[in-house]
Every structure is written in C-alpha cells, then in structure tokens.
Amino acid sequence: MIDNIWSGWRSQYVSGLDRVVAGDGRLGSVDGPSVFRKILDSGLSDLETFIVHRGDRVLTIMNSFPYSVGHVLILPYRQVAEISELDSEEFGELWTEVETAVAVLRDALGPDGFNIGLNLGAASGGSVSEHLHVHVVPRWFGDANFMVSTASVKAIPEALDVTAARLRSAWELRKNDRSTIRKEQP
C-alpha cells in the first residue's frame, strides 16, 4: 500500500469535509448522494471545494488524493454511474472538458504526458463508483521515484489550493484566447 505525505495545509481541507460528508463518515453511497453531489449541494465556494472550472453540464475539480500535482476529476453535475446514462450533451461536454483540461494542464504545469481514464463500477477500483468521473493525471519523467518503491510513500510537492489557483488562471487565459480567436475569424 502506498502512503501519502501531506503537509499541514491538508488538515484544513480534511476538517472542512465534515460539512459535506454523510454523518456516518462515508463519502457517499449508491443509495444516496455521492461525495461530488454533496460538495455541489454544500453551498461552499469553488475555492473551498477545489472546483477549478464549471461548464454547463460538467465541472472539473481537484482530486483530494492525487497521484500527482494537477490530478483533476471531470464529472457531470448529474449523478450517474455509467457512460450510457449520460445524455448526448453531457457526453459531448465531458470529453470536450477533458480535452480542455489537458491543454490547461500543459499550459500551467508543463507535464511530459498524461494518464486519462475512468473506473466504472465498484470492482474497477473506483472509490466513488456511483458518480462517473474522468481522471486526468499529469505525468513527468521520473515522477515515480524511490519513495514509492522503497517506502510505499508518495510525495505531493504542491498544495491543492496553489495548484487549483494556477489551473483556474490558465483556464481563464485559455478561455480569453479562444474568445479572441473566435472574434477574429470572419
């Protein structure tokens, strides 16, 4: 098992989960709202919940337990477990958001590559199987180092709020660039 090394800033985030986690300590269940739905219904700001971008039907949020800096999750607002449950607008926006997230992460963080994927169903290893979400994980050469192989520990070198701010800025710049391009086209 791999342990994470977190800094003091982490306790502030974890203590905030009391407002969005079910009273029984679960992050959600198939029978009720997912952790994502609870975050959306919490009334907390995007800064507090690490939401990086909101579209019409989907949003991008920082992964609270990232594999690497910049690991984001893209999900529909509507809680669905399977791709087949998405309507055509949700499906299209989900994959457009994935494409944009990759571009934003390239702009903001300059990774060497990406892992992109979904875990469908509890057996796939997904921790929130009741709410479909796409993982976009930036990767760098050498990002899996001796800590993982010898100590079963993963070091995340940047705080979530710092990364989220960087991504929000890059997203805004990209949005502004696209609107400028659209205006310049005949």
Backbone torsions as a table, in degrees:
resi	resn	phi	psi	omega
1	MET	NA	140.8	179.8
2	ILE	-97.3	129.4	175.2
3	ASP	-96.0	152.9	175.6
4	ASN	-102.0	145.9	172.2
5	ILE	-103.4	118.5	-179.2
6	TRP	-117.0	155.9	177.7
7	SER	-97.8	177.9	-178.0
8	GLY	-58.6	-30.7	178.9
9	TRP	-57.6	-24.1	-175.8
10	ARG	-64.3	-36.5	-177.3
11	SER	-63.1	-32.9	177.9
12	GLN	-61.9	-42.8	179.0
13	TYR	-67.0	-49.0	-176.5
14	VAL	-61.4	-41.7	179.7
15	SER	-65.3	-28.1	177.2
16	GLY	-70.4	-18.7	-179.8
17	LEU	-66.3	-21.1	178.4
18	ASP	-53.3	-28.9	-177.1
19	ARG	-80.8	-15.9	-175.9
20	VAL	-122.2	-8.3	-178.8
21	VAL	-92.9	144.7	178.1
22	ALA	-57.5	151.0	-178.2
23	GLY	-58.0	-23.6	-178.9
24	ASP	-86.7	5.2	176.9
25	GLY	89.3	-6.3	179.0
26	ARG	-80.9	151.4	178.5
27	LEU	-84.2	1.8	-178.1
28	GLY	140.3	168.4	178.6
29	SER	-151.9	167.6	179.7
30	VAL	-59.6	-30.6	-177.3
31	ASP	-81.0	-11.9	-176.1
32	GLY	-139.8	-168.3	-179.6
33	PRO	-68.7	142.9	177.2
34	SER	-72.9	169.7	175.5
35	VAL	-60.0	-34.9	179.0
36	PHE	-66.3	-44.1	178.7
37	ARG	-63.0	-39.3	178.8
38	LYS	-65.4	-39.1	176.6
39	ILE	-62.8	-46.8	-178.8
40	LEU	-63.7	-34.9	-178.9
41	ASP	-87.4	-3.5	-172.9
42	SER	-72.5	-23.2	-174.8
43	GLY	83.1	-1.6	178.0
44	LEU	-74.0	154.5	-179.3
45	SER	-74.1	164.2	175.7
46	ASP	-61.6	-34.0	177.3
47	LEU	-63.2	-42.7	-178.8
48	GLU	-70.5	-29.5	-175.5
49	THR	-102.4	-0.1	178.3
50	PHE	64.7	29.4	171.7
51	ILE	-76.5	126.6	-175.3
52	VAL	-93.3	-38.2	-177.4
53	HIS	-152.7	142.0	175.7
54	ARG	-119.2	127.4	171.3
55	GLY	-102.2	-166.4	179.1
56	ASP	-72.4	-37.6	-174.2
57	ARG	-123.9	-14.4	-178.1
58	VAL	-136.2	164.6	177.5
59	LEU	-140.5	163.2	175.7
60	THR	-118.8	130.6	-177.6
61	ILE	-133.5	147.6	175.7
62	MET	-66.1	141.4	173.2
63	ASN	-75.4	127.6	-178.6
64	SER	-68.8	-22.0	179.8
65	PHE	-128.0	70.2	-170.1
66	PRO	-71.6	151.2	171.1
67	TYR	-79.3	-29.4	177.0
68	SER	-155.0	169.9	176.9
69	VAL	-59.2	133.0	177.1
70	GLY	90.4	2.8	-180.0
71	HIS	-64.7	114.2	-179.6
72	VAL	-116.8	160.6	176.2
73	LEU	-120.8	135.7	178.5
74	ILE	-117.3	127.4	-173.2
75	LEU	-147.6	155.3	173.9
76	PRO	-74.9	152.1	173.9
77	TYR	-61.6	-39.8	-178.0
78	ARG	-74.8	131.8	-179.4
79	GLN	-77.7	108.7	174.0
80	VAL	-133.8	151.4	-176.5
81	ALA	-99.8	-22.5	-172.5
82	GLU	-125.0	149.4	176.9
83	ILE	-56.5	-39.3	-177.8
84	SER	-65.0	-15.0	179.3
85	GLU	-86.2	-11.3	177.9
86	LEU	-75.2	141.4	171.6
87	ASP	-81.1	171.0	-173.1
88	SER	-62.9	-35.2	178.9
89	GLU	-68.0	-43.4	177.4
90	GLU	-62.5	-45.3	-179.5
91	PHE	-58.4	-49.0	-179.6
92	GLY	-62.7	-45.2	-179.1
93	GLU	-67.8	-35.4	178.4
94	LEU	-58.0	-49.3	-176.3
95	TRP	-75.9	-28.4	172.4
96	THR	-66.4	-39.7	178.2
97	GLU	-65.5	-37.5	175.8
98	VAL	-61.1	-47.4	179.7
99	GLU	-59.7	-44.4	179.6
100	THR	-66.6	-40.5	179.3
101	ALA	-59.9	-41.2	177.6
102	VAL	-60.2	-45.6	-179.9
103	ALA	-63.9	-42.8	179.4
104	VAL	-63.6	-44.4	179.1
105	LEU	-64.0	-38.4	175.1
106	ARG	-61.0	-47.0	-179.6
107	ASP	-61.4	-45.5	-171.7
108	ALA	-82.5	-35.5	-170.2
109	LEU	-120.2	-19.4	178.6
110	GLY	62.5	44.2	180.0
111	PRO	-69.1	162.2	178.3
112	ASP	-84.1	-18.1	-179.3
113	GLY	-172.8	-173.3	-177.9
114	PHE	-144.0	151.1	161.6
115	ASN	-110.2	131.0	178.5
116	ILE	-131.7	129.9	179.2
117	GLY	-174.1	172.4	178.2
118	LEU	-124.6	152.5	168.7
119	ASN	-113.9	110.1	-179.0
120	LEU	-103.3	120.1	-179.6
121	GLY	89.0	150.3	-177.5
122	ALA	-60.5	-33.2	-178.4
123	ALA	-68.6	-17.2	-178.3
124	SER	-78.3	-9.3	-179.5
125	GLY	99.1	0.5	179.4
126	GLY	-70.8	134.4	-177.8
127	SER	-84.7	-16.2	177.7
128	VAL	-130.1	64.2	-172.4
129	SER	-69.1	-17.5	-178.6
130	GLU	-80.8	-7.5	-179.8
131	HIS	-134.7	101.2	-178.2
132	LEU	-50.4	135.1	175.9
133	HIS	-152.8	145.4	178.8
134	VAL	-101.4	128.6	175.2
135	HIS	-87.5	131.0	170.3
136	VAL	-121.2	111.1	-172.9
137	VAL	-117.1	110.2	174.9
138	PRO	-66.5	143.8	-179.9
139	ARG	-131.5	147.7	177.4
140	TRP	-128.0	147.9	173.3
141	PHE	-57.7	130.1	178.8
142	GLY	82.5	7.6	-178.1
143	ASP	-73.5	-15.6	171.1
144	ALA	-100.8	105.8	-173.1
145	ASN	-114.1	-166.7	-176.0
146	PHE	-60.1	-27.3	-178.3
147	MET	-59.3	-43.0	-178.9
148	VAL	-68.4	-44.4	-173.8
149	SER	-80.1	-28.7	-177.0
150	THR	-103.7	-28.0	-175.1
151	ALA	-119.9	0.8	-177.1
152	SER	52.6	42.6	-177.9
153	VAL	-131.4	142.3	177.5
154	LYS	-120.1	127.9	178.8
155	ALA	-99.5	127.8	176.6
156	ILE	-107.4	108.9	-168.3
157	PRO	-82.2	2.6	-179.9
158	GLU	-139.9	139.0	179.9
159	ALA	-66.7	147.5	-178.1
160	LEU	-57.9	-41.8	-177.8
161	ASP	-67.1	-32.4	177.4
162	VAL	-68.1	-47.4	178.5
163	THR	-63.1	-43.8	179.9
164	ALA	-58.2	-42.9	179.2
165	ALA	-63.2	-41.3	178.2
166	ARG	-62.5	-42.4	-178.9
167	LEU	-70.2	-39.5	177.4
168	ARG	-60.2	-43.3	179.2
169	SER	-63.1	-45.2	180.0
170	ALA	-64.9	-37.3	178.9
171	TRP	-63.9	-43.8	179.8
172	GLU	-64.1	-43.4	177.1
173	LEU	-60.2	-44.0	-179.9
174	ARG	-63.8	-42.0	178.9
175	LYS	-62.5	-44.0	179.3
176	ASN	-64.7	-40.7	178.1
177	ASP	-61.9	-42.8	-179.8
178	ARG	-66.0	-38.9	-180.0
179	SER	-68.6	-33.9	175.6
180	THR	-65.9	-45.0	178.9
181	ILE	-60.4	-45.0	179.7
182	ARG	-60.9	-40.9	-179.4
183	LYS	-67.1	-32.9	-177.4
184	GLU	-78.2	-20.9	-179.6
185	GLN	-73.0	142.4	-179.1
186	PRO	-68.6	NA	NA
